[in-house]
Amino acid sequence: MIVEKRRFPSPHPNIHLYTVTYKADGLRIKGLLAEPTEDGTYDGFLYLRGGIKNVGMVRPGRIVQFAAQGFVVFAPFYRGNQGGEGNEDFAGEDRQDAFAAFQLLKHHPKVKKDRIHIFGFSRGGMMGIWTAVEMKEKAASFVSWGGVSDMKLTYEERVDMRRMMKRVIGGPPHKVPEEYEVRTPLNVVDQIEAPVLIIHGEQDQNVSIEHAYLLEEALRKHGKSVETWYFHGYNHYFPPQHNREIVRRLSTWMHSRKSGNMVK
């Protein structure tokens, strides 16, 4: 699955970092891989970034933060970024980059094949939902942190992003409704088998709490395993100390999950 792998400076003595080139949808895509240096096998962690292009780009420190919790972490940059081929289209065809990244982890020699978790932040929440749908019982868990769940709602809320969304998606929702529908996975979450954790700040102005409520409602409607951590007074970015605490908590939550845990 990996075409090229090169060492990248790591801020952590026990975590190796690599820039990776891999194939997705016939394109050469770039990403960042973090591996604990100790021998043994680990849970896999697919980190799906937010933003687009250089906004919200993967940060090595963030990837290492999760790897230090006992994961092999892979974070795709998405097509067209950091020298990768193709162009992002905001959870359209570029979701294939996430699917292929999941398979990359599945074939990684240090990853337990049945212990691969999906994590999506902001726009990555949408990518994560689609990946959890695509992988079904193959995913050990899915965490959405400040994640998008409805593309039309994003257009309505984020006036500052409308110009970009029109360019990338092809127009506003009233002109190309099918393009927004095809990116919004709320109607297919019945296919998710992995347990789900939703983390969201109630004062989030980038991705409103409504996205979390919509995802929670859709999952509960189908009797899926879903847990929510909603934080009063927090926005899209949590204070560093609390951020670190939540990383530890969600890592513990992930390690304790089993695929297919359904609500009785």
N, C-alpha and C positions, 0 to 999 in steps of 0.2 A: 504493500500500500504506500510505502514511503519511497519517493523518487530520490530525494536528497536530504541529508541531515548534517547540520553544522553546529558546533559548539557555540554557545552564546554566553557572555559574562553573567554569572549568577551572583545575586546578593546574599546567598545562603550557602554555607560551607557543606551542607549535607544534601543539597539539591543541585542536580545538573540541569542546565537549560540548553535547549537546542532550537534553532530555526529549522523548520521542516518544509519541504516541498512534497505535496501529495496530489494524487489525481482525483478529481470529482467531475462527473459529467463531461469527461474528455478534456478538462482544463487542468492546468498546473496551478494549484492553489497553495498559498503560504500559510504557515501557522507557527505557534510557539509551543514547545513540548517541555514539560518539567518532570524529571524522574528523581525519586529519592536514591541516594547513592548506595544505601545498604542493600545487600542481597535479599532476595525473597520476592514474593508476588504481592501486589497491591490492588485495591479497588481502583478502577478507572474513573476519571472525572472529565466530562466534556464541558468545557467552559465556552458558552456562547455569548459573545460580547454585545454591547449595545452600540448605538450610534450608526454612523455611516462614513465611509472613507476615513479621514484622520480624526473625526470627532468620535470619541469613545473607543479609540484604538486600545488593543490589548496592552496592559502594563505588566512587565516582568514581575514586579513586586507583588502584584495581586495574584498571579499564577503561582508564584512560590509560596505565598501565604496559604493557599489551599494544599499544595503539594506537601507542605510541612505537617499537615494534618493526616498524612498517611495515604496519599493518592498519587497515581501517575496522572498528570493533568495535561490535556491538549486543548489549545485554544486556536481555532481557525481565524485567520484575519478576514476571511471571505474573499471571493473572487475580485480581481482588479486592484487589490491592495498589496503594498510592500513588494511589488514586482510580480504578483500573481496575475494569471490571465483572466480575461472576461471582465464583466462589469456587474456590480451589485444591483439588485432590483428589489431590495427591501422585503425579504421573505417571500419572494416569488421563486424563480429558478435557483436562486442562490441558497435556498434551503438544502439543495443537494450537497452543498459544501459541508453542512452539518451532518447529514446522513453518512457521507463518506468518512468524516472525521470520527464518527462513532465506530465505524468498521475498522478504522486505523487503530483505535484503542483496543478493539476486540482481538486484533492480531498482534498486539504488542506483547513481547515475551515476558514482561514484568507485570502484566495485567491479568487478574482473574477474569476469565471470559464471561462469567455470569454475574459479574459485579461491576457494571459500568453505569455510572450515574450521569444524569443530564442536569446542567445548571444554566439558566438563562437570566441575564440582567438586562433590564430596559427593553430595547428592540429584540435582544436575545431571548426574551421571554416568549415571543412569538415563534422564533426559530426553535426554541426548546419544546413548545407544545407540539409543533409539527414533527419534531424528531421523536418525541414520546409516542405520538400516534403511529409513526412509521415503524418504530422498533418494537412497539407493543410489549410483549412479555420479555423481550431481550434486555430492557432497561431495568436496573435495580431500583431507581427512584428518579424523580424529577423535581427540581426546585426552581421556582420562579421568584426572583427578587426584583421588585419594582418593575415587573414585566408587563409588556403590551399584550393584550389579548384580542383587541378589536381594532382593525386598521382604520375603519371609517371614523371611529371615535377619536383616534389619534389625529386624523385630519381636522376634525372639528375642534379639538382642544388646542392643538399646536399651530397657531397662526404663523409662527416663525418658521415652521417646517413645510408650509403648504407649497411654496415654490419648488422646493426640492422634491416633494412627493409627486407633484404634477409632472415634473421632468422624468423622474425615475419610474413611476407607476403608469404614466400615460395620460394623466388628467385628474380632475377632481372627482369625488364619488358620484356626483349626479351625471357626469358624462361617461365615465367608465366604471359603472357599479360592479360589473363582473370582476374587474381587477382587484377591487377591495374585498369582494366576497371570497375570491380564491386565495387571498392571503390571510383570511380570518378563519381560524380552525375551531371556533366554539361549537359548531354543529357536528364535529367529528370526534369530540373528546370521549365519546362512549367507547372508542377504540383503544384508549389508554389503559394499560394493565398495571403500570408501575404506580406505587404510592406517590402522592403529590404533596409538596409543601409550598405554600404561598406566603411570601414575606413582602410587606408593603408598608410604607409610611403614609399615615392618613393625611398628611399635609403635602404630599407629593404634587408638585406643579408641572413636572415633566411628563409623568405618566400617572394619571389620576387613580385614586383608590377604586374608582368604578371598574377599572380593568380587572382588578383582583376580585371584586364582587361578582363580575360576570363569569369569570373562570370558575370561581368557587361554586356558584349557582349551577353552572352547566355540569360540573363534575358530580355534585351532590344529586342532581336530577337523575343521573345514571348510576347512582349507588357506588361511586368510586371512593377510594381511600384518599381523603384530603384533610390536611391540617393547615391552619392559618395562624400566622404571627403578624398581627396588625399593630403598628406602633403609633400611638397618639403623639402629635407634636413633631414627628420626624418627616422630612421631605425625601427627595430622591437620593440624597447622599447622607448617610448616617455619620455621627461624630466618630472619629477614629477609635476611641476606646470601646464604644458600644459595637462598632463595626467588627472589631477583632473578637469580641465576645460572641457575636452572632455567628461569625465564621466557625468558631469552635463548636457552638451549639448545633449548627446545621450539619457540620461534619460528623458529630456524634449521631445525629438523627439519621444521616445517610448510612453510616456504617452499621446501624442497627436495623435497617429496612430489609425486607424480603420482597422480591418481585411478586406482583399479583396479589398483594394484601388488599382484599376487598372489604368494604364496610358491610357488616352483617345486619 
